[in-house]
Amino acid sequence: MKLFNKNMIILAFVALLAFVPLYIARGAEFAGADTQASEAISTLNASYTPWFESFWEPPSGEVESFLFALQAAVGSGFVFYYLGYTKGRNSINKRDQV
């Protein structure tokens, strides 16, 4: 019974951590780092012109978010595959040396 109570407390704490920030920032607008950087540069130097422009602009914010998430998933897949591969190779080498 004590384990159930501890788990419920932890679950309630996690729910608070997930939803309280959403409540606090309910009226905030979130802009990307590119937008914030370009606004900061334009306030510092109004005559600044970028060195280059993007060659392709995603058709919507959802597509841009999807591509970002896909990039993160592929990157983490490579990293964790490498970690698992090297751990497996090391454990086989240790087993063969015994």
C-alpha positions in Angstrom: 0.0 0.0 0.0 2.9 2.4 0.7 4.3 1.8 -2.8 0.9 2.8 -4.2 0.9 6.0 -2.2 4.5 6.9 -3.3 3.6 6.2 -6.9 0.5 8.4 -6.7 2.6 11.3 -5.1 5.2 11.0 -7.9 2.4 10.9 -10.6 0.8 14.0 -9.1 4.1 15.8 -9.0 4.8 14.9 -12.7 1.3 16.1 -13.7 2.0 19.4 -11.9 5.3 19.7 -13.7 3.6 19.1 -17.0 0.6 21.4 -16.6 1.7 24.3 -14.4 4.1 25.8 -17.0 1.3 25.6 -19.5 -1.0 27.5 -17.2 1.7 30.1 -16.4 2.5 30.8 -20.0 -1.0 30.6 -21.4 -0.9 34.0 -23.1 2.7 33.8 -24.3 3.8 33.7 -27.9 6.7 31.5 -28.7 8.9 32.5 -31.5 11.9 30.5 -32.9 15.5 31.5 -32.3 15.7 32.7 -35.9 12.9 35.1 -35.5 14.2 36.4 -32.2 17.7 36.8 -33.6 16.6 38.7 -36.7 14.5 41.0 -34.5 17.5 41.7 -32.3 19.8 42.4 -35.2 17.3 44.7 -36.9 17.0 46.7 -33.6 20.8 47.0 -33.4 21.4 47.8 -37.0 18.5 48.8 -39.2 20.5 48.7 -42.4 21.7 45.0 -41.9 21.1 42.7 -44.9 21.4 38.9 -44.5 24.2 37.1 -46.3 21.9 34.6 -47.9 18.3 33.5 -48.0 16.8 30.0 -47.6 16.5 28.1 -50.8 13.3 26.4 -49.7 10.6 27.5 -47.2 8.4 24.8 -45.7 4.7 25.3 -46.7 3.5 25.4 -43.1 4.6 25.4 -39.5 3.4 21.8 -39.1 5.7 20.7 -41.9 8.6 22.5 -40.4 7.9 21.0 -37.0 7.6 17.5 -38.6 11.0 17.9 -40.4 12.6 19.1 -37.1 11.2 16.1 -35.2 12.3 13.7 -38.0 15.8 15.2 -37.9 15.9 14.7 -34.1 14.6 11.1 -34.4 17.1 10.1 -37.1 20.0 11.7 -35.2 19.1 10.1 -31.9 18.7 6.8 -33.8 22.3 7.0 -35.1 23.7 8.0 -31.7 21.9 5.2 -29.7 22.7 2.6 -32.4 26.4 3.5 -32.1 26.2 3.3 -28.3 24.5 0.0 -28.3 26.9 -1.4 -31.0 30.0 -0.4 -29.1 28.6 -1.7 -25.8 27.8 -5.1 -27.5 31.2 -5.2 -29.1 32.9 -4.5 -25.8 30.9 -7.1 -23.9 31.7 -9.7 -26.6 35.4 -8.9 -26.4 35.4 -9.2 -22.6 33.6 -12.5 -22.9 36.1 -13.9 -25.4 39.1 -12.8 -23.2 37.9 -14.9 -20.3 
